[in-house]
């Protein structure tokens, strides 16, 4: 496989792609499958899910019973290596430690980035989500519509494999026949939620997740993904047959050795490497984009983390896909006489309008779920169903005290027990111990439900990042400093989540300790904690108010593109990964077209 060392890269490539996650993986896949010579630079280490995934391992087999640790915030078996909200030697600056104004920056220093540990929830933005300003006068419209992106949503769903259904609900787009895989059977606790949530006006439908419930359609999909390209069709057809359907053995966050879920190293990179057109260098920390005398990008400078040496890579086109904030950092650090305020920053908007998802959680206990016989508890980990955003009419009519909306993710069932399974249940058990504690554990195990709200944040002037004038990382590269502020729209939304989730639990006959949190400022999760940050290099129709055009092409440097979440002009309630991949495929197609016409 063409993993190469920093010292052995070619003199020049067609395209350099910085980053290997959802954006970088999709960009490199599309370009290399269509014949472009691509160099991918990844700051983290090489990662091989096929050999590193702890399939079938249970928490009792792990150190400390598999509990969360400072370097494994999601537990010992989490796939993330050398990453998290803190990364040794790679600080960032927070302007406050107060939860209301703090931004926590998650980084995954490994091949595939965050695609290795994410929840795989894969939702399409709807028509309203691309034109929010036109709907309520807040934030910004995108320079593209749902119809522009829909064909690429189709392609991504067929390529990576997404289960779900098309329900015809408002601003929750249907997928064409053949794009979605059948959803798994819900857990018994899910079925109770689906029965009771509508009593308080909340719809429940099958979730959309990037997990294979059956093998992909390797006979029909290749021609739809790569029309007229026989070589690419052969490669992806063969690769699809090497991916197995999930048999629900291991949590997705641990990785997947059978390639049943979507991870860039198991889905995008193997077929791209099979073309012979992709070289990958890991442990390559890109520090800046190099611009020549003509004002075009000539390549990038990077630091080889193995020997600490600075190196250069050259290409006709440079694509930044390093994740939203890392891309902003690269642009701002790429200063020159031509670009004194940072590369592609003539608008002054690089780093501005940083957004994350509004998050709030309620957990409750439901007596109806106590003492049930085991059902299909090894199923889809409580992610078989979800509640799509449903308050569009109320929001548009001004009947809510916040703009935009949220969807609900469900947690329930008898998940693999661990050290913390009975943590914090003294309000139910009275602090029992000994024989009574064992009886209580059997009684309450599997009777808990949780609801996580995932809502839209409206971009604002007070949420942004910039280069800190003093602090540098261990390679001498200046780091980011974050400013953050929620508006009343977000805090009121979080309070509404608390009331809604509590109402659903009570409709199930359940109970919530201390009830709903009515103060939205206390109910809302800190910025960055949902790990959905986008913005910082937003796309727009006007070069004076945005950083890129509709293709992710920077206004100031015609051969410099951004394909990660930095280009988002808004942050819908939908998880951003599917949209990142769709936009990356669309941008890559545009790059290929421009290169064929000798315009790049």
C-alpha positions, 0 to 999 in steps of 0.5 A: 500500500502506498504509505510513504515517508515524508522524505520519499514523496514525489516532486509534485502532485496534482492535488495535496489534501491536508487531512484524512477524515470525512472531508479529506477521505472523501476528497482524496477518494473522488480525486484519485478514483477519477485519475488525479495524482493525490498526496494526503498529509495526516498529522496523526499516526497511521491507524489500521482498524483491521488489526487494532480494533478490540472486537468482542472485548468487554469492559472487564478485560480492560484496565480500570474496567474500561472507564474513561481516563484523561487520555481516553475520554470515551473509555479505554476501548475508544478508537481515538489515539493520541487525541481528545480535548487535550493533546500533549504538546498541542495547546490552545487558549481559552479566554475563559473557563466559565462553561457559558463562554468556554470552547473545548477543541477536540482533535483526533491525531490519527489516520481517519480523524474523527471518523473513527469514533463518531456516532455515525448518525448521518442526516441530510440537511433539508431545504430550510437548512440551506436558506435559514436567513430567508426563512427567519432573517437570522444568520446567513443563507448558503450560496447553494440549495438542497437541490445542488447537494442532493445528488451528492447525498445520494452518492455518499449514502450509496458509498458509505452505507447508511441505514434508515427510512424515508418518512416524508417529513418536513425538512427531513429529506427522503432518499431515492430508492436504493440509497438507504439500507434497512434499519435494524429492529428497535430495542424494546425500550425504543418501542416504548419510547416510540409509543409514548413520545407522540403523546407529547407531540414528538415523532419517532422514526428510524435513525439514519446511521452509517452502519451496514445492515446488509452488504452494499449493492456492488452490482448497481451502485458502482455505475451510479457512483462513477459513470463512464469510469470502468476502472473505478467501478471495478475497484469499488465493486470489489471493495464493497464485497470486502465489507461485511454487514454488522453483527452487532458485536462491538460498539462502533466507537471502538472501530470496526475490523470487518468494515461494517461501519463508516470510517475513512481508513476502512471505506474511503482510503482502501479503494483510493489506494487501490487506484495507485494514484494516492500517496499517504504520509502520516505524522505530517504536521502541516504548518502553512500553505505556501503561495508563489509570486503569482498569488497561487498556492504552490504547496504546503510546508509540513513538519515530519513528527518522526524527525522534527524536520521541516519539509515541503510538498508541491501540487497544482491544487491544495485542499484543506480538509483538516477539520474546521478549526485546524483549517482556520489555523493553517489559513491564519498562520499562512501570512505573507506580504500579499496576505498580511492578515492570513491566507484567503482572508481579504474579507476578514472572515477567516476564523469568524462565525464558529458554531457547534451543536446545541446540546442538552441531556436528560436521563430517567428511570422507567419502572415499566422496563424493570425486570424484563427478559433479555430481548435483542439487547446486542442490537444497534446500541439504542440508535435504531430510532430518533426524533427528527426536528418537528417544530418548524411550523411553530418556529416559523410562526414565532410561537417559540422563544427561540429560533431554529430547532433540534432533533433527539437522539435516544439512549436506552437498553441493556448496554454492556455493563461496566464499572459505572453501570449503577453509578449515581442511582442512590436516589432510587436505591437509597444507598443500598449495599451488599445483597440488597445492592445486587438485587437493585442492580438486577432490578434497575439494569436496563431500565434507564433511558436518556435523551440528547438534544442536538440543535442548531446554533445561529452564527454570531460575531462573538464566537470565533477563533484567532491566532494567539500572539504568544503561545506555540505548540511543541513544533513552534507553530502558533496556536488558536485562541477561542472566544465563545458566546451562546445567544438566548436562542441557544440557551432557550432551546436547551431549556426547551429540550429539558422540558421535552425530554422530561415530558417524554420520560413521564409519559413512559411512566418514568421519573427524572431526578430533580426534574428538568433544568429550567435555566437554559444557561445551565442546561446547555453543554459547553461549546465544542463538547458535542464535537460538531464545530463548523464555520470559520471559513464560510462559503457565500455569494459575496467575497466581501462577506465570506471566505469561499465560493459555492465550491469551497474555492477560496475567493483570494487564491483560485487553486486553494480549496476548503472541503471540511466543515469550515465552509458551513454558513450555518449549523443545522440540527443535523449532524454535519458529517454526511453534509461534509462528505457530500460537499467534499465530493461536489468540490472534488468534482469541480476541481477535476472539471477545472483541471481537465479544462486547464483552469487549475 
